[in-house]
């Protein structure tokens, strides 16, 4: 599988017991962040390769990336950071969100204009606009993980963490099952962590959407390359 410019978060192979959120929270977040990092790399790799007729599918794929990132960061700012800020300094994470958002919205708006036929698709421009927000986003995705390691999360008692996780789950369940969920499972390396994300088996067998040809993994977890 081809590699893009962004490195992934390190994911530990051993975590605490199920339900021990102080131990597992950063592990779960690192896996989630890697989905976004793989998507950034996928856009970089595929942008100049898009065949005539596939432009709308590709910008649709890119729009799901920005949707997923936006929903994830809304969840953090609404459910996670206010709780963690009681004992930990989350200011750098919040500031980093704000820093790359304008350029990400420029990228999002360009994709929508291509989708609407208002601008032609330009692979070089896609790459330039990706780097304009992707460099800051990728660094943030790496930087956030050390701020939520188990030694820091153990400062919170179990009831507080249980309530936090339930709030996070509510936000996750509100995500679109037709866009953000298949985006997540087609950017996760099942050879690394086979039983993630937790989801009912029928959902994991959803019909493939044409956009997911650009993902690094198919819906069965097999590596794939857009040609």
C-alpha positions in Angstrom: 0.0 0.0 0.0 1.4 3.4 -0.9 2.3 5.8 1.8 1.4 9.5 2.1 3.2 12.3 4.0 1.6 11.9 7.4 2.8 9.4 10.0 0.4 7.5 12.3 -0.1 7.5 16.0 1.6 4.7 17.9 -1.1 2.3 19.1 -0.2 0.1 22.1 -0.8 -3.6 21.8 -1.8 -4.1 25.4 -4.5 -2.1 27.2 -6.3 -2.4 30.5 -9.4 -4.5 31.3 -12.6 -3.8 29.4 -14.3 -0.8 31.0 -11.1 0.6 32.4 -11.4 3.8 30.6 -8.5 5.5 32.3 -6.2 2.9 30.6 -8.1 2.5 27.3 -9.2 6.1 26.5 -6.0 7.2 24.8 -5.7 3.8 23.0 -9.2 4.2 21.5 -8.4 7.8 20.6 -5.2 6.9 18.9 -6.9 4.3 16.7 -9.6 6.9 15.8 -7.0 9.5 15.0 -5.2 7.0 12.7 -8.4 6.7 10.6 -8.2 10.4 9.9 -4.4 10.3 9.2 -4.9 7.4 6.8 -7.6 9.4 5.0 -5.3 12.4 4.7 -2.7 10.2 3.1 -5.3 8.6 0.9 -6.4 12.0 -0.5 -2.8 12.9 -1.1 -2.0 9.7 -2.9 -5.2 9.6 -5.0 -5.8 13.2 -5.9 -3.6 13.2 -9.0 -4.8 9.7 -10.0 -8.5 10.3 -10.2 -9.9 9.0 -13.5 -12.3 11.0 -15.7 -15.8 10.2 -14.4 -14.6 9.5 -10.8 -14.2 13.1 -9.8 -17.6 13.4 -8.1 -17.0 10.2 -6.1 -13.6 11.4 -5.0 -14.7 14.8 -3.8 -17.6 13.0 -2.1 -15.0 10.9 -0.3 -13.1 14.1 0.7 -16.3 15.7 2.0 -16.9 12.7 4.3 -13.3 13.1 5.6 -14.0 16.8 6.6 -17.4 15.8 8.0 -15.8 13.0 10.1 -13.1 15.3 11.4 -15.6 18.1 12.1 -18.0 15.8 14.0 -15.1 14.3 16.0 -13.8 17.7 17.1 -17.3 18.9 18.0 -17.6 15.8 20.2 -14.3 16.5 21.9 -15.2 20.2 22.5 -18.7 19.5 23.7 -18.2 16.2 25.7 -14.5 15.5 26.3 -12.5 18.7 26.8 -14.9 20.3 29.4 -14.6 17.3 31.6 -10.8 16.8 31.2 -10.2 20.6 31.7 -11.2 20.2 35.3 -7.9 18.5 36.0 -5.9 18.7 32.8 -4.9 21.6 30.5 -6.8 21.2 27.2 -6.1 24.7 25.9 -3.5 23.6 23.3 -5.9 21.0 21.9 -8.7 23.6 21.5 -6.3 26.1 20.0 -5.1 23.6 17.5 -8.7 22.8 16.4 -9.2 26.5 15.7 -5.9 26.9 13.8 -6.6 24.4 10.9 -10.4 24.9 10.7 -10.4 27.8 8.2 -8.2 26.0 5.7 -10.2 22.8 6.1 -13.3 24.7 5.3 -11.7 26.2 2.2 -10.9 22.6 1.1 -14.5 21.6 1.9 -15.9 24.5 -0.1 -13.8 23.7 -3.1 -15.0 20.1 -3.0 -18.6 21.3 -2.9 -18.0 23.6 -5.9 -16.5 20.7 -7.9 -19.5 18.5 -6.8 -21.9 21.3 -8.0 -20.1 21.7 -11.3 -19.0 25.2 -10.4 -15.3 24.5 -10.7 -13.3 21.9 -12.5 -11.5 19.1 -10.6 -7.8 19.8 -10.3 -5.6 17.2 -8.6 -2.7 19.6 -8.0 -5.0 22.1 -6.3 -6.5 19.3 -4.2 -3.1 18.4 -2.9 -2.2 22.0 -2.2 -5.4 22.6 -0.3 -5.0 19.4 1.6 -1.6 20.4 2.8 -2.9 23.8 3.8 -5.0 22.2 6.6 -3.7 18.7 6.7 -0.2 19.5 8.1 -1.8 21.3 11.1 -4.5 18.7 11.5 -2.0 15.8 11.4 0.3 17.3 13.9 -2.7 18.0 16.2 -3.8 14.4 15.9 -0.4 13.3 17.1 0.0 15.9 19.8 -3.3 15.2 21.5 -2.6 11.6 22.4 0.1 12.4 25.0 -2.4 14.8 26.8 -4.7 11.9 27.6 -2.4 9.0 28.6 -3.4 6.7 31.5 -1.2 8.5 34.0 -3.3 11.6 33.3 -6.7 9.9 33.0 -6.2 8.2 36.4 -6.7 11.6 38.0 -10.4 11.1 37.3 -12.5 8.7 39.3 -14.5 5.9 37.7 -17.9 7.5 37.8 -16.6 10.6 36.1 -15.0 8.5 33.3 -18.0 6.3 33.0 -20.2 9.4 32.5 -17.7 10.8 30.0 -17.7 7.7 27.9 -21.5 7.5 27.8 -21.6 11.0 26.6 -19.0 10.2 23.9 -21.0 7.2 22.8 -24.1 9.4 22.4 -22.2 11.6 20.0 -20.8 8.6 18.1 -24.3 7.1 17.7 -25.5 10.4 16.3 -23.0 10.1 13.4 -24.3 9.1 10.0 -24.4 5.3 9.5 -24.1 5.9 5.7 -21.0 8.2 5.8 -19.0 8.5 9.0 -19.3 4.9 10.1 -18.2 3.3 6.8 -15.5 5.9 6.6 -14.2 4.8 10.0 -14.2 1.1 9.3 -12.5 1.5 5.9 -9.7 3.5 7.4 -8.9 1.1 10.2 -6.2 -1.5 10.0 -7.9 -4.7 11.3 -4.6 -6.6 11.2 -3.5 -4.3 14.0 -6.6 -4.2 16.2 -9.2 -6.8 14.9 -12.1 -6.0 17.2 -12.5 -2.3 16.7 -14.7 -0.4 16.4 -17.3 -2.1 18.6 -20.5 -2.4 16.5 -23.3 -4.9 15.8 -22.3 -7.5 13.2 -25.1 -6.5 10.7 -23.8 -3.0 10.5 -20.4 -4.3 9.7 -21.8 -5.9 6.6 -23.2 -2.8 5.0 -23.3 -2.6 1.3 -20.2 -1.0 -0.2 -20.6 2.7 -1.3 -18.9 3.8 -4.4 -16.8 6.4 -2.5 -15.0 3.8 -0.4 -12.9 2.7 -3.4 -10.5 5.5 -2.3 -10.2 4.2 1.3 -7.0 2.3 2.2 -9.1 -0.7 3.4 -12.3 -2.3 2.1 -15.3 -3.0 4.3 -14.0 -6.5 5.1 -10.7 -5.0 6.3 -8.6 -6.0 3.3 -6.0 -3.5 2.0 -7.0 -1.9 -1.3 -5.4 0.5 -3.7 -7.3 2.8 -6.1 -6.0 2.3 -9.7 
